[in-house]
Amino acid sequence: MTLKIAVCVKYVPDATGDRRFADDTTTDREGVDGLLSELDEYGVEQALRIAEANEGAEVTVLTVGPDDAKDALRKALSMGADKAVHVNDDDVHGSDVIATSAILAAALTRTGFDLVVCGMASTDGTMGVLPALLAERLNIPQATLLSEVAVTGTTVTGRRDGDAASEQVQAALPAVISVTDQSGEARYPSFKGIMAAKKKPVTSLDLDDLDIDADTVGLTGAWTKVEQITARPARTKGTIVTDEGDGGKQLATFLADQKFI
């Protein structure tokens, strides 16, 4: 039996860019370059390692987002994924994690899966609850925040590291897992992988394909939304202490005035 692995990935604004909100209080995705979420690269990497350890396994990457989200899919395909699914619909704009989980669950049900792999969180929303929501919607077990993972037969096993101890966990397939940034460095796409990605299939779906009512997603159906935005104050000029023999005293006085000491 072919092991079908699905990886949920997200196209996010570059964290090194000037990230901001748009006029409708959603994340501005046009005014800054986007890329595959770095934490999702670990999910792709672990999916590929599982596939390599299970002969004949197939890796599909899924994303929900605008046209440019194809860039995230191409990155995952160039790393070695076999095919991709892109849910792209204007009515998806403004969807929160609740709506996103519903869209992804519908897409996963349509494409089929044995194992769903996610990163530990997105680098823009950083909520980290999507894997649990997916498992609930799909009515399958979850094993989250794994730093080590493997699939043997019809069982996925992994290690979850905590502050005081490490846990060995397992779940019967089909299942949802998430992996942390300690699970292993993601591979760099090779030139061969980049060229091969151009020929790999990318299936585009919209809400009608998934039988999802537009009123239940986007800003209209969002359970959570940003009500108000206040720009962070510009950084002010710091205090320069000129040491003319009393620099230490000046520094101590400054720290005391700021109630640091």
N, C-alpha and C positions, 0 to 999 in steps of 0.2 A: 504494500500500500504506500502511495506517495504521501509523504509528510508535507502538508500545506501550511506554510508559515506566513502570517501577515504581520507587517510592521506598520504601525501608525506613526506618521511623522508630521511635522508642522513647519510651515514657511514663516519665519519670524523676521522682524527688523534687526539689522546688524547692531549688536550691542555696543560696538565702537562708534556708531553713527549718532547723529543728533536726533534721538527718539523723542516723539511728542504725540499729542492727541490731535485728532482731526476736529473739525467744527461740530460734528455730531457726537463728540466725546468717545469715539472709538479710536483704536490705535491707528495712527497715520502710517499707512503702508506704501504710500506713493511718494512721500517726501524723503524717504531713506531707503538705502539698498536693503534687500532681503536675502535670506539664505536658509539652508536647512538648519534647524535648531541643533546646536552643538550637543545637547543632551540626547537628542534623538539619534545622533550618529552612533552612540553606544548601543542603542537598540538595534540599529541596522547591523552593526558589527556582530553582536551576539546572535542575531538571526542567521547571519552568514556562517558563523562558526558551527551552529547547530546543524545547518544544512550540510556543511562539509563533513560532519560526523555521522550524518544519516543519508546514505547514498540515495540519490534520486529525489531528495527533498526540493521543494520549490518555494522561493521567497517572493512575495508580492508586497510592495509598499503602497500605502494609501495616505492620501491627504485631502483635506477640505480647505479650499481657499480660492483666491482669484487666479487670473491667467498666469501671473508671475510665479504662482506656487509650483508650476511645472519645474522651476529651477531646483526646488528641493527634491523632487522626484528624480530628476536627471542626476543629481549628486548621488542619491542612493543607488540608482541603476548603474552608475559608473563604478561604484564600490563593489558591485557584483550581484545585486538583486536581479531577478529574472523578468519581472514585469511590474507595471504600476497602475493604480486606479486614482483618478482625480475627480473629486466631486466639486463642480464649479457651477454656481448659480448665483445670480445677483441677489436673490432673496436670502442668501446665507449671510450676507454682510451684517456684522454686529452680533452674531450668535455668541452666546456664552458657552461655558463648558457643558452645561446641561443639554443644550441644543446640539452642540458638537458631538457629544456622546451618542445622541439619538441618530444623527446622520451617519456617523462611523459604524454604529451597530447595524444599521440598515444596509450599508455598503458591504460590511463583512458578511452578513447573512446572504447577500446576493452573490458574492464572489466565492464564499466557502472558505473554511479554515480548520486547522487542527490546533494551532497555537497562535495567539495574538501577542506580539511583543511591543512594548512601549518604553520610552525613556522615562526617567523618574519625574520629570516636570518639563514644561516648556520654558524657554528663557525669556518670554515676554510676560505671560500670565503667571507663571511659577506656582500654579495651584497644586499640581501633583495628584489630583483626584480622578483624572480621566480613566485610568485603568480600572479603578473600583467601580466607576459608573458603567463602564463597558461590560464588566463581568456581571453586574446586576441586570443590565438590559438583555444580555445574551443568556442569562441564567446558567452561568458556568463558573467554576472555581477560579480564584485569583491567588497569585503568589507574587507579592510586590516587593520592590526595593531590594532586588537580589544583586549581590556582587559577584556571584558565580552561578552558572546555570548549565544544565545539560538535559537532554531528552533521551530516554531509553525506552524503547517500545511505545507504550501508551501512557507513560508517566514523565512529567517534567519535575526535576529536582533542582534545588538551589540553596545558596547560603545567604542569609540576611544578617548583616553585621549591625549590632547595636552598640550603645555606649559601654555596656557592662558585659555583654556576651554576644555570641554568634549563634544563630538558629539554623538548623537544617530543616528545610520545608519541602513538601512535595504536593503535587496535585495531579489528578487524572486528566488526560486530554479528552475533549477540548478544554483549554484553559487560557486565561489572560495572565501575563507576567509583565513586570516592569523591572528594568535594570538600572543600576546607579552608574555614576561616572567612575566607580572603582572596579567595574566589571572587565576592563581591558581596553586599551587604546584602540580607537577606530582606525582602520587602514586608510591610506591615501589612495585615491583612484589612480590607476596606472594609465598611460596613454592608450594602451590597448582597451582598457575598461571604458575610458571616455569615448572612444570611437565606437565600441560595441554598444554603448548605451543609446546611441542615436538610432539603432535598428530595433531596440526592444519595444514591445507593445505598451502603449499607454492608453487605457480606456477612460473616456470622459463620461461622467454621469451627472445628471441634474436631479432636482428634488422630485420631478415627475417620475423619473426612472426608479426612484426609491420609494415612491408612494408616500411622500411626506408633505403634509400641508404647510405651505409657506408661512401661515400665521403662527405656527408653533416654533419657528426658528427666527433667526435674525433679531433685530432690535425689538420687533413687535412681540416675539415670543420669549424674550430673554427674562430669566428669573433674576439676574443680577445685571446692573449697569452702573456706569459712572455718572453721578448726578452733577458734580461740580469739579472744575479744574482750576488750580491756582499755580501759576508758574513759580518755580523755585527762584528765590531772590538771587541776583547776580552776586558773585563772590566779591567781597570788599577787600581793599588793600590791607595787608597785614601790618603789624607794628614792627619796626626795625629798631633793634637795640644796638646802639653804638657803644662798644666797650672801651671806656677810657679809665679803666681800673675799678669801675663800679658796676660792670655788666651783670655780675651775679646778683647784686642787690636789686638792680632794675628788673631782672628776670623774676626774682622771688616776689617783688612787689606786684608785677603784672599777673603772675599766677594767683596771688592772694586776692587781687581785685576781681579776678574772674571766678573766684571761689574754687579753683582747682586744688589749692592746698589750704 
